[in-house]
């Protein structure tokens, strides 16, 4: 069983500086191992990078979770009455 450190709140993680490095015709940054562990990101994982304000937002891409969340409004609408009955 793999030991994964639980992600901590972002305020618990100190900012770090890194240099942008040329990688072929693109560029890359190095992410410290501590960040990877805290965010449960492993070598080979697919990351999604978005422009957010004047910076970048990077997150681990979880296709199963994203697919579920895309279906959630349908599931909620379809099963909400039954779920409400179960609450009572």
C-alpha positions as CSV (number, residue, x, y, z in Angstrom):
1,X,0.0,0.0,0.0
2,X,1.4,3.4,-1.0
3,X,1.9,6.0,1.8
4,X,0.5,9.3,0.5
5,X,0.8,12.4,2.7
6,X,-2.6,14.2,2.9
7,X,-2.6,17.5,1.0
8,X,-2.3,20.5,3.4
9,X,-3.9,23.8,3.0
10,X,-2.1,26.1,0.6
11,X,-1.1,28.5,3.4
12,X,0.9,25.7,4.9
13,X,3.1,25.4,1.8
14,X,5.8,28.0,1.4
15,X,6.2,29.6,-2.0
16,X,9.4,28.6,-3.9
17,X,11.4,30.2,-6.7
18,X,12.3,28.2,-9.8
19,X,13.7,29.0,-13.2
20,X,12.0,28.4,-16.5
21,X,14.1,26.0,-18.5
22,X,14.1,25.2,-22.2
23,X,12.9,21.7,-22.9
24,X,13.0,21.0,-26.7
25,X,10.8,23.7,-28.3
26,X,8.8,24.2,-25.0
27,X,9.7,25.2,-21.5
28,X,9.4,23.5,-18.1
29,X,9.7,24.2,-14.4
30,X,10.9,22.0,-11.6
31,X,8.4,21.3,-8.8
32,X,10.0,20.3,-5.5
33,X,9.3,16.7,-4.2
34,X,7.6,18.1,-1.1
35,X,4.9,19.8,-3.3
36,X,4.4,16.7,-5.3
37,X,3.9,14.6,-2.2
38,X,1.5,17.0,-0.6
39,X,-0.6,17.2,-3.7
40,X,-0.4,13.4,-4.5
41,X,1.2,14.1,-7.9
42,X,3.5,11.5,-9.4
43,X,5.9,11.4,-12.3
44,X,3.8,10.6,-15.4
45,X,0.5,12.2,-14.1
46,X,-1.3,14.5,-16.5
47,X,-1.5,18.1,-15.3
48,X,-3.9,20.8,-16.5
49,X,-2.4,24.3,-16.7
50,X,-4.6,27.3,-16.9
51,X,-3.9,31.1,-16.9
52,X,-5.4,32.6,-13.8
53,X,-5.0,36.3,-13.4
54,X,-1.3,37.1,-13.9
55,X,-0.2,33.5,-13.0
56,X,-0.7,29.9,-13.8
57,X,-3.0,27.4,-12.0
58,X,-1.7,23.8,-12.2
59,X,-3.8,20.8,-11.1
60,X,-3.6,17.1,-11.4
61,X,-6.1,16.0,-14.1
62,X,-8.4,13.3,-12.9
63,X,-10.5,12.3,-15.9
64,X,-12.8,10.0,-13.8
65,X,-13.6,12.8,-11.3
66,X,-14.1,15.3,-14.2
67,X,-16.4,12.9,-16.0
68,X,-18.5,12.3,-12.8
69,X,-18.8,16.1,-12.2
70,X,-20.0,16.6,-15.7
71,X,-22.7,14.1,-15.1
72,X,-23.6,15.3,-11.6
73,X,-26.3,17.8,-12.6
74,X,-28.1,15.0,-14.5
75,X,-27.8,12.6,-11.6
76,X,-28.9,15.2,-9.1
77,X,-32.0,16.1,-11.2
78,X,-32.9,12.5,-11.8
79,X,-32.4,11.2,-8.3
80,X,-33.1,14.2,-6.1
81,X,-36.8,13.1,-5.3
82,X,-35.6,9.6,-4.2
83,X,-32.8,11.0,-2.2
84,X,-35.2,13.4,-0.4
85,X,-37.5,10.5,0.5
86,X,-34.5,8.6,2.0
87,X,-33.7,11.6,4.2
88,X,-37.2,11.5,5.8
